[in-house]
Amino acid sequence: MALQRQLNMADPDGLYAAIIDAHAGLTEAESAALNARLVLLLANHIGDPAVLAEALAVARKSLGK
């Protein structure tokens, strides 16, 4: 399985709003912990080491690193 990089969700704005709402009222540390837990849950769901390695590389590259 290759990393899906094209839009693959019916309501991206709704997802963004849900993510923002999930962070409401959290401290910076709690927000970072929520992000880490979400990443680990989604990584477990994907499960494919090659896809996860590609996703990490793409995300890191987007930071200019």
N, CA, C and O atoms as a Maestro MAE file, in Angstrom:
{
 s_m_m2io_version
 :::
 2.0.0
}

f_m_ct {
 s_m_title
 :::
 protein
 m_atom[260] {
  # First column is atom index #
  i_m_mmod_type
  r_m_x_coord
  r_m_y_coord
  r_m_z_coord
  i_m_residue_number
  s_m_chain_name
  s_m_pdb_residue_name
  s_m_pdb_atom_name
  i_m_atomic_number
  :::
  1 25 0.852 -1.167 0.000 1 A "MET " " N  " 7
  2 3 0.000 0.000 0.000 1 A "MET " " CA " 6
  3 2 0.902 1.236 0.000 1 A "MET " " C  " 6
  4 15 1.871 1.308 0.757 1 A "MET " " O  " 8
  5 25 0.574 2.203 -0.855 2 A "ALA " " N  " 7
  6 3 1.319 3.460 -0.906 2 A "ALA " " CA " 6
  7 2 0.603 4.521 -0.069 2 A "ALA " " C  " 6
  8 15 -0.595 4.422 0.193 2 A "ALA " " O  " 8
  9 25 1.352 5.519 0.337 3 A "LEU " " N  " 7
  10 3 0.785 6.613 1.104 3 A "LEU " " CA " 6
  11 2 -0.208 7.379 0.240 3 A "LEU " " C  " 6
  12 15 0.141 7.836 -0.849 3 A "LEU " " O  " 8
  13 25 -1.440 7.523 0.716 4 A "GLN " " N  " 7
  14 3 -2.489 8.279 0.016 4 A "GLN " " CA " 6
  15 2 -2.218 9.763 0.235 4 A "GLN " " C  " 6
  16 15 -2.300 10.249 1.362 4 A "GLN " " O  " 8
  17 25 -1.896 10.486 -0.841 5 A "ARG " " N  " 7
  18 3 -1.582 11.905 -0.702 5 A "ARG " " CA " 6
  19 2 -2.604 12.803 -1.380 5 A "ARG " " C  " 6
  20 15 -2.503 14.028 -1.319 5 A "ARG " " O  " 8
  21 25 -3.591 12.189 -2.028 6 A "GLN " " N  " 7
  22 3 -4.691 12.951 -2.604 6 A "GLN " " CA " 6
  23 2 -5.801 13.043 -1.561 6 A "GLN " " C  " 6
  24 15 -5.890 12.208 -0.662 6 A "GLN " " O  " 8
  25 25 -6.647 14.068 -1.691 7 A "LEU " " N  " 7
  26 3 -7.765 14.224 -0.764 7 A "LEU " " CA " 6
  27 2 -8.561 12.922 -0.707 7 A "LEU " " C  " 6
  28 15 -8.966 12.386 -1.739 7 A "LEU " " O  " 8
  29 25 -8.781 12.417 0.516 8 A "ASN " " N  " 7
  30 3 -9.404 11.108 0.687 8 A "ASN " " CA " 6
  31 2 -10.435 11.154 1.807 8 A "ASN " " C  " 6
  32 15 -10.614 10.178 2.535 8 A "ASN " " O  " 8
  33 25 -11.115 12.297 1.943 9 A "MET " " N  " 7
  34 3 -12.141 12.418 2.983 9 A "MET " " CA " 6
  35 2 -13.254 13.299 2.447 9 A "MET " " C  " 6
  36 15 -13.023 14.207 1.649 9 A "MET " " O  " 8
  37 25 -14.459 13.014 2.899 10 A "ALA " " N  " 7
  38 3 -15.634 13.724 2.397 10 A "ALA " " CA " 6
  39 2 -15.716 15.150 2.938 10 A "ALA " " C  " 6
  40 15 -16.211 16.040 2.247 10 A "ALA " " O  " 8
  41 25 -15.239 15.379 4.157 11 A "ASP " " N  " 7
  42 3 -15.414 16.683 4.801 11 A "ASP " " CA " 6
  43 2 -14.134 17.129 5.496 11 A "ASP " " C  " 6
  44 15 -14.054 17.082 6.723 11 A "ASP " " O  " 8
  45 25 -13.128 17.562 4.731 12 A "PRO " " N  " 7
  46 3 -11.868 17.957 5.364 12 A "PRO " " CA " 6
  47 2 -12.032 19.139 6.323 12 A "PRO " " C  " 6
  48 15 -11.344 19.203 7.341 12 A "PRO " " O  " 8
  49 25 -12.925 20.063 6.012 13 A "ASP " " N  " 7
  50 3 -13.143 21.196 6.915 13 A "ASP " " CA " 6
  51 2 -13.759 20.735 8.234 13 A "ASP " " C  " 6
  52 15 -13.418 21.251 9.299 13 A "ASP " " O  " 8
  53 25 -14.662 19.766 8.158 14 A "GLY " " N  " 7
  54 3 -15.251 19.202 9.367 14 A "GLY " " CA " 6
  55 2 -14.217 18.494 10.212 14 A "GLY " " C  " 6
  56 15 -14.237 18.596 11.439 14 A "GLY " " O  " 8
  57 25 -13.306 17.770 9.564 15 A "LEU " " N  " 7
  58 3 -12.229 17.102 10.298 15 A "LEU " " CA " 6
  59 2 -11.339 18.129 10.981 15 A "LEU " " C  " 6
  60 15 -10.982 17.969 12.149 15 A "LEU " " O  " 8
  61 25 -10.982 19.181 10.256 16 A "TYR " " N  " 7
  62 3 -10.154 20.239 10.844 16 A "TYR " " CA " 6
  63 2 -10.843 20.836 12.069 16 A "TYR " " C  " 6
  64 15 -10.213 21.039 13.107 16 A "TYR " " O  " 8
  65 25 -12.138 21.116 11.941 17 A "ALA " " N  " 7
  66 3 -12.896 21.684 13.064 17 A "ALA " " CA " 6
  67 2 -12.916 20.720 14.249 17 A "ALA " " C  " 6
  68 15 -12.797 21.145 15.398 17 A "ALA " " O  " 8
  69 25 -13.064 19.429 13.975 18 A "ALA " " N  " 7
  70 3 -13.081 18.434 15.049 18 A "ALA " " CA " 6
  71 2 -11.728 18.376 15.770 18 A "ALA " " C  " 6
  72 15 -11.670 18.234 16.991 18 A "ALA " " O  " 8
  73 25 -10.654 18.488 14.999 19 A "ILE " " N  " 7
  74 3 -9.317 18.490 15.608 19 A "ILE " " CA " 6
  75 2 -9.133 19.725 16.480 19 A "ILE " " C  " 6
  76 15 -8.640 19.630 17.604 19 A "ILE " " O  " 8
  77 25 -9.526 20.877 15.964 20 A "ILE " " N  " 7
  78 3 -9.426 22.119 16.744 20 A "ILE " " CA " 6
  79 2 -10.276 22.013 18.010 20 A "ILE " " C  " 6
  80 15 -9.826 22.388 19.093 20 A "ILE " " O  " 8
  81 25 -11.495 21.507 17.878 21 A "ASP " " N  " 7
  82 3 -12.386 21.350 19.039 21 A "ASP " " CA " 6
  83 2 -11.791 20.415 20.085 21 A "ASP " " C  " 6
  84 15 -11.948 20.641 21.285 21 A "ASP " " O  " 8
  85 25 -11.107 19.362 19.633 22 A "ALA " " N  " 7
  86 3 -10.510 18.406 20.569 22 A "ALA " " CA " 6
  87 2 -9.423 19.064 21.422 22 A "ALA " " C  " 6
  88 15 -9.131 18.598 22.524 22 A "ALA " " O  " 8
  89 25 -8.826 20.140 20.916 23 A "HIS " " N  " 7
  90 3 -7.756 20.835 21.626 23 A "HIS " " CA " 6
  91 2 -8.277 21.963 22.522 23 A "HIS " " C  " 6
  92 15 -7.519 22.543 23.300 23 A "HIS " " O  " 8
  93 25 -9.557 22.267 22.410 24 A "ALA " " N  " 7
  94 3 -10.123 23.386 23.172 24 A "ALA " " CA " 6
  95 2 -9.937 23.169 24.675 24 A "ALA " " C  " 6
  96 15 -10.249 22.103 25.205 24 A "ALA " " O  " 8
  97 25 -9.433 24.183 25.337 25 A "GLY " " N  " 7
  98 3 -9.273 24.149 26.781 25 A "GLY " " CA " 6
  99 2 -8.062 23.397 27.278 25 A "GLY " " C  " 6
  100 15 -7.865 23.288 28.489 25 A "GLY " " O  " 8
  101 25 -7.234 22.869 26.370 26 A "LEU " " N  " 7
  102 3 -6.048 22.126 26.790 26 A "LEU " " CA " 6
  103 2 -4.860 23.061 26.930 26 A "LEU " " C  " 6
  104 15 -4.771 24.080 26.246 26 A "LEU " " O  " 8
  105 25 -3.960 22.707 27.813 27 A "THR " " N  " 7
  106 3 -2.691 23.423 27.899 27 A "THR " " CA " 6
  107 2 -1.840 23.030 26.687 27 A "THR " " C  " 6
  108 15 -2.178 22.097 25.958 27 A "THR " " O  " 8
  109 25 -0.745 23.746 26.483 28 A "GLU " " N  " 7
  110 3 0.163 23.394 25.385 28 A "GLU " " CA " 6
  111 2 0.682 21.963 25.541 28 A "GLU " " C  " 6
  112 15 0.780 21.230 24.557 28 A "GLU " " O  " 8
  113 25 1.011 21.564 26.761 29 A "ALA " " N  " 7
  114 3 1.505 20.208 27.015 29 A "ALA " " CA " 6
  115 2 0.415 19.167 26.755 29 A "ALA " " C  " 6
  116 15 0.683 18.121 26.164 29 A "ALA " " O  " 8
  117 25 -0.799 19.448 27.190 30 A "GLU " " N  " 7
  118 3 -1.913 18.520 26.949 30 A "GLU " " CA " 6
  119 2 -2.212 18.415 25.453 30 A "GLU " " C  " 6
  120 15 -2.512 17.332 24.950 30 A "GLU " " O  " 8
  121 25 -2.129 19.531 24.754 31 A "SER " " N  " 7
  122 3 -2.363 19.543 23.316 31 A "SER " " CA " 6
  123 2 -1.309 18.701 22.590 31 A "SER " " C  " 6
  124 15 -1.635 17.941 21.678 31 A "SER " " O  " 8
  125 25 -0.052 18.841 23.000 32 A "ALA " " N  " 7
  126 3 1.019 18.031 22.408 32 A "ALA " " CA " 6
  127 2 0.800 16.554 22.707 32 A "ALA " " C  " 6
  128 15 1.027 15.708 21.841 32 A "ALA " " O  " 8
  129 25 0.363 16.235 23.917 33 A "ALA " " N  " 7
  130 3 0.085 14.837 24.281 33 A "ALA " " CA " 6
  131 2 -1.077 14.277 23.460 33 A "ALA " " C  " 6
  132 15 -1.036 13.128 23.021 33 A "ALA " " O  " 8
  133 25 -2.110 15.093 23.256 34 A "LEU " " N  " 7
  134 3 -3.236 14.662 22.418 34 A "LEU " " CA " 6
  135 2 -2.766 14.366 21.000 34 A "LEU " " C  " 6
  136 15 -3.137 13.347 20.417 34 A "LEU " " O  " 8
  137 25 -1.948 15.260 20.446 35 A "ASN " " N  " 7
  138 3 -1.415 15.029 19.095 35 A "ASN " " CA " 6
  139 2 -0.604 13.741 19.026 35 A "ASN " " C  " 6
  140 15 -0.741 12.967 18.079 35 A "ASN " " O  " 8
  141 25 0.232 13.514 20.018 36 A "ALA " " N  " 7
  142 3 1.060 12.302 20.030 36 A "ALA " " CA " 6
  143 2 0.186 11.053 20.103 36 A "ALA " " C  " 6
  144 15 0.440 10.079 19.394 36 A "ALA " " O  " 8
  145 25 -0.828 11.073 20.944 37 A "ARG " " N  " 7
  146 3 -1.725 9.915 21.063 37 A "ARG " " CA " 6
  147 2 -2.477 9.674 19.764 37 A "ARG " " C  " 6
  148 15 -2.639 8.530 19.340 37 A "ARG " " O  " 8
  149 25 -2.937 10.752 19.130 38 A "LEU " " N  " 7
  150 3 -3.648 10.621 17.866 38 A "LEU " " CA " 6
  151 2 -2.740 10.031 16.790 38 A "LEU " " C  " 6
  152 15 -3.157 9.147 16.041 38 A "LEU " " O  " 8
  153 25 -1.498 10.517 16.712 39 A "VAL " " N  " 7
  154 3 -0.541 9.980 15.748 39 A "VAL " " CA " 6
  155 2 -0.330 8.489 15.972 39 A "VAL " " C  " 6
  156 15 -0.334 7.711 15.018 39 A "VAL " " O  " 8
  157 25 -0.144 8.085 17.228 40 A "LEU " " N  " 7
  158 3 0.090 6.666 17.525 40 A "LEU " " CA " 6
  159 2 -1.133 5.804 17.214 40 A "LEU " " C  " 6
  160 15 -0.993 4.691 16.707 40 A "LEU " " O  " 8
  161 25 -2.321 6.307 17.511 41 A "LEU " " N  " 7
  162 3 -3.546 5.566 17.182 41 A "LEU " " CA " 6
  163 2 -3.689 5.380 15.670 41 A "LEU " " C  " 6
  164 15 -4.001 4.287 15.198 41 A "LEU " " O  " 8
  165 25 -3.458 6.453 14.922 42 A "LEU " " N  " 7
  166 3 -3.579 6.370 13.472 42 A "LEU " " CA " 6
  167 2 -2.465 5.518 12.863 42 A "LEU " " C  " 6
  168 15 -2.701 4.783 11.904 42 A "LEU " " O  " 8
  169 25 -1.262 5.614 13.410 43 A "ALA " " N  " 7
  170 3 -0.158 4.771 12.934 43 A "ALA " " CA " 6
  171 2 -0.481 3.297 13.161 43 A "ALA " " C  " 6
  172 15 -0.216 2.459 12.299 43 A "ALA " " O  " 8
  173 25 -1.047 2.987 14.308 44 A "ASN " " N  " 7
  174 3 -1.442 1.613 14.579 44 A "ASN " " CA " 6
  175 2 -2.525 1.159 13.603 44 A "ASN " " C  " 6
  176 15 -2.504 0.019 13.141 44 A "ASN " " O  " 8
  177 25 -3.451 2.027 13.293 45 A "HIS " " N  " 7
  178 3 -4.520 1.703 12.351 45 A "HIS " " CA " 6
  179 2 -3.951 1.426 10.959 45 A "HIS " " C  " 6
  180 15 -4.380 0.486 10.289 45 A "HIS " " O  " 8
  181 25 -2.988 2.239 10.526 46 A "ILE " " N  " 7
  182 3 -2.368 2.053 9.212 46 A "ILE " " CA " 6
  183 2 -1.544 0.775 9.212 46 A "ILE " " C  " 6
  184 15 -1.712 -0.082 8.345 46 A "ILE " " O  " 8
  185 25 -0.657 0.654 10.187 47 A "GLY " " N  " 7
  186 3 0.074 -0.585 10.400 47 A "GLY " " CA " 6
  187 2 1.204 -0.901 9.431 47 A "GLY " " C  " 6
  188 15 2.093 -1.678 9.782 47 A "GLY " " O  " 8
  189 25 1.211 -0.347 8.251 48 A "ASP " " N  " 7
  190 3 2.206 -0.668 7.229 48 A "ASP " " CA " 6
  191 2 3.471 0.160 7.464 48 A "ASP " " C  " 6
  192 15 3.436 1.383 7.329 48 A "ASP " " O  " 8
  193 25 4.594 -0.492 7.816 49 A "PRO " " N  " 7
  194 3 5.816 0.250 8.126 49 A "PRO " " CA " 6
  195 2 6.303 1.127 6.976 49 A "PRO " " C  " 6
  196 15 6.819 2.217 7.220 49 A "PRO " " O  " 8
  197 25 6.152 0.686 5.745 50 A "ALA " " N  " 7
  198 3 6.603 1.478 4.593 50 A "ALA " " CA " 6
  199 2 5.763 2.738 4.443 50 A "ALA " " C  " 6
  200 15 6.301 3.810 4.166 50 A "ALA " " O  " 8
  201 25 4.467 2.624 4.620 51 A "VAL " " N  " 7
  202 3 3.584 3.783 4.525 51 A "VAL " " CA " 6
  203 2 3.893 4.768 5.649 51 A "VAL " " C  " 6
  204 15 3.939 5.978 5.424 51 A "VAL " " O  " 8
  205 25 4.103 4.256 6.841 52 A "LEU " " N  " 7
  206 3 4.422 5.125 7.977 52 A "LEU " " CA " 6
  207 2 5.766 5.822 7.789 52 A "LEU " " C  " 6
  208 15 5.902 6.999 8.123 52 A "LEU " " O  " 8
  209 25 6.763 5.107 7.258 53 A "ALA " " N  " 7
  210 3 8.071 5.718 7.002 53 A "ALA " " CA " 6
  211 2 7.941 6.819 5.952 53 A "ALA " " C  " 6
  212 15 8.549 7.881 6.084 53 A "ALA " " O  " 8
  213 25 7.150 6.566 4.908 54 A "GLU " " N  " 7
  214 3 6.943 7.582 3.883 54 A "GLU " " CA " 6
  215 2 6.228 8.805 4.464 54 A "GLU " " C  " 6
  216 15 6.600 9.941 4.172 54 A "GLU " " O  " 8
  217 25 5.210 8.572 5.279 55 A "ALA " " N  " 7
  218 3 4.472 9.675 5.895 55 A "ALA " " CA " 6
  219 2 5.389 10.515 6.787 55 A "ALA " " C  " 6
  220 15 5.328 11.744 6.759 55 A "ALA " " O  " 8
  221 25 6.231 9.858 7.568 56 A "LEU " " N  " 7
  222 3 7.177 10.589 8.419 56 A "LEU " " CA " 6
  223 2 8.137 11.425 7.585 56 A "LEU " " C  " 6
  224 15 8.417 12.575 7.923 56 A "LEU " " O  " 8
  225 25 8.641 10.851 6.495 57 A "ALA " " N  " 7
  226 3 9.573 11.575 5.629 57 A "ALA " " CA " 6
  227 2 8.900 12.782 4.977 57 A "ALA " " C  " 6
  228 15 9.488 13.861 4.916 57 A "ALA " " O  " 8
  229 25 7.677 12.605 4.492 58 A "VAL " " N  " 7
  230 3 6.945 13.702 3.854 58 A "VAL " " CA " 6
  231 2 6.666 14.812 4.875 58 A "VAL " " C  " 6
  232 15 6.843 15.993 4.577 58 A "VAL " " O  " 8
  233 25 6.234 14.428 6.065 59 A "ALA " " N  " 7
  234 3 5.934 15.417 7.095 59 A "ALA " " CA " 6
  235 2 7.195 16.173 7.504 59 A "ALA " " C  " 6
  236 15 7.166 17.394 7.658 59 A "ALA " " O  " 8
  237 25 8.282 15.463 7.675 60 A "ARG " " N  " 7
  238 3 9.550 16.099 8.059 60 A "ARG " " CA " 6
  239 2 10.030 17.052 6.959 60 A "ARG " " C  " 6
  240 15 10.476 18.163 7.242 60 A "ARG " " O  " 8
  241 25 9.933 16.610 5.714 61 A "LYS " " N  " 7
  242 3 10.375 17.428 4.578 61 A "LYS " " CA " 6
  243 2 9.535 18.709 4.480 61 A "LYS " " C  " 6
  244 15 10.044 19.755 4.079 61 A "LYS " " O  " 8
  245 25 8.260 18.625 4.845 62 A "SER " " N  " 7
  246 3 7.395 19.805 4.767 62 A "SER " " CA " 6
  247 2 7.833 20.899 5.744 62 A "SER " " C  " 6
  248 15 7.436 22.055 5.605 62 A "SER " " O  " 8
  249 25 8.647 20.531 6.724 63 A "LEU " " N  " 7
  250 3 9.199 21.497 7.673 63 A "LEU " " CA " 6
  251 2 10.506 22.121 7.165 63 A "LEU " " C  " 6
  252 15 11.088 22.993 7.811 63 A "LEU " " O  " 8
  253 25 10.942 21.658 6.006 64 A "GLY " " N  " 7
  254 3 12.195 22.158 5.449 64 A "GLY " " CA " 6
  255 2 13.412 21.530 6.076 64 A "GLY " " C  " 6
  256 15 14.508 22.087 6.013 64 A "GLY " " O  " 8
  257 25 13.230 20.366 6.685 65 A "LYS " " N  " 7
  258 3 14.335 19.670 7.367 65 A "LYS " " CA " 6
  259 2 14.744 18.437 6.603 65 A "LYS " " C  " 6
  260 15 15.656 17.725 7.022 65 A "LYS " " O  " 8
  :::
 }
 m_bond[259] {
  # First column is bond index #
  i_m_from
  i_m_to
  i_m_order
  :::
  1 1 2 1
  2 2 3 1
  3 3 4 2
  4 3 5 1
  5 5 6 1
  6 6 7 1
  7 7 8 2
  8 7 9 1
  9 9 10 1
  10 10 11 1
  11 11 12 2
  12 11 13 1
  13 13 14 1
  14 14 15 1
  15 15 16 2
  16 15 17 1
  17 17 18 1
  18 18 19 1
  19 19 20 2
  20 19 21 1
  21 21 22 1
  22 22 23 1
  23 23 24 2
  24 23 25 1
  25 25 26 1
  26 26 27 1
  27 27 28 2
  28 27 29 1
  29 29 30 1
  30 30 31 1
  31 31 32 2
  32 31 33 1
  33 33 34 1
  34 34 35 1
  35 35 36 2
  36 35 37 1
  37 37 38 1
  38 38 39 1
  39 39 40 2
  40 39 41 1
  41 41 42 1
  42 42 43 1
  43 43 44 2
  44 43 45 1
  45 45 46 1
  46 46 47 1
  47 47 48 2
  48 47 49 1
  49 49 50 1
  50 50 51 1
  51 51 52 2
  52 51 53 1
  53 53 54 1
  54 54 55 1
  55 55 56 2
  56 55 57 1
  57 57 58 1
  58 58 59 1
  59 59 60 2
  60 59 61 1
  61 61 62 1
  62 62 63 1
  63 63 64 2
  64 63 65 1
  65 65 66 1
  66 66 67 1
  67 67 68 2
  68 67 69 1
  69 69 70 1
  70 70 71 1
  71 71 72 2
  72 71 73 1
  73 73 74 1
  74 74 75 1
  75 75 76 2
  76 75 77 1
  77 77 78 1
  78 78 79 1
  79 79 80 2
  80 79 81 1
  81 81 82 1
  82 82 83 1
  83 83 84 2
  84 83 85 1
  85 85 86 1
  86 86 87 1
  87 87 88 2
  88 87 89 1
  89 89 90 1
  90 90 91 1
  91 91 92 2
  92 91 93 1
  93 93 94 1
  94 94 95 1
  95 95 96 2
  96 95 97 1
  97 97 98 1
  98 98 99 1
  99 99 100 2
  100 99 101 1
  101 101 102 1
  102 102 103 1
  103 103 104 2
  104 103 105 1
  105 105 106 1
  106 106 107 1
  107 107 108 2
  108 107 109 1
  109 109 110 1
  110 110 111 1
  111 111 112 2
  112 111 113 1
  113 113 114 1
  114 114 115 1
  115 115 116 2
  116 115 117 1
  117 117 118 1
  118 118 119 1
  119 119 120 2
  120 119 121 1
  121 121 122 1
  122 122 123 1
  123 123 124 2
  124 123 125 1
  125 125 126 1
  126 126 127 1
  127 127 128 2
  128 127 129 1
  129 129 130 1
  130 130 131 1
  131 131 132 2
  132 131 133 1
  133 133 134 1
  134 134 135 1
  135 135 136 2
  136 135 137 1
  137 137 138 1
  138 138 139 1
  139 139 140 2
  140 139 141 1
  141 141 142 1
  142 142 143 1
  143 143 144 2
  144 143 145 1
  145 145 146 1
  146 146 147 1
  147 147 148 2
  148 147 149 1
  149 149 150 1
  150 150 151 1
  151 151 152 2
  152 151 153 1
  153 153 154 1
  154 154 155 1
  155 155 156 2
  156 155 157 1
  157 157 158 1
  158 158 159 1
  159 159 160 2
  160 159 161 1
  161 161 162 1
  162 162 163 1
  163 163 164 2
  164 163 165 1
  165 165 166 1
  166 166 167 1
  167 167 168 2
  168 167 169 1
  169 169 170 1
  170 170 171 1
  171 171 172 2
  172 171 173 1
  173 173 174 1
  174 174 175 1
  175 175 176 2
  176 175 177 1
  177 177 178 1
  178 178 179 1
  179 179 180 2
  180 179 181 1
  181 181 182 1
  182 182 183 1
  183 183 184 2
  184 183 185 1
  185 185 186 1
  186 186 187 1
  187 187 188 2
  188 187 189 1
  189 189 190 1
  190 190 191 1
  191 191 192 2
  192 191 193 1
  193 193 194 1
  194 194 195 1
  195 195 196 2
  196 195 197 1
  197 197 198 1
  198 198 199 1
  199 199 200 2
  200 199 201 1
  201 201 202 1
  202 202 203 1
  203 203 204 2
  204 203 205 1
  205 205 206 1
  206 206 207 1
  207 207 208 2
  208 207 209 1
  209 209 210 1
  210 210 211 1
  211 211 212 2
  212 211 213 1
  213 213 214 1
  214 214 215 1
  215 215 216 2
  216 215 217 1
  217 217 218 1
  218 218 219 1
  219 219 220 2
  220 219 221 1
  221 221 222 1
  222 222 223 1
  223 223 224 2
  224 223 225 1
  225 225 226 1
  226 226 227 1
  227 227 228 2
  228 227 229 1
  229 229 230 1
  230 230 231 1
  231 231 232 2
  232 231 233 1
  233 233 234 1
  234 234 235 1
  235 235 236 2
  236 235 237 1
  237 237 238 1
  238 238 239 1
  239 239 240 2
  240 239 241 1
  241 241 242 1
  242 242 243 1
  243 243 244 2
  244 243 245 1
  245 245 246 1
  246 246 247 1
  247 247 248 2
  248 247 249 1
  249 249 250 1
  250 250 251 1
  251 251 252 2
  252 251 253 1
  253 253 254 1
  254 254 255 1
  255 255 256 2
  256 255 257 1
  257 257 258 1
  258 258 259 1
  259 259 260 2
  :::
 }
}
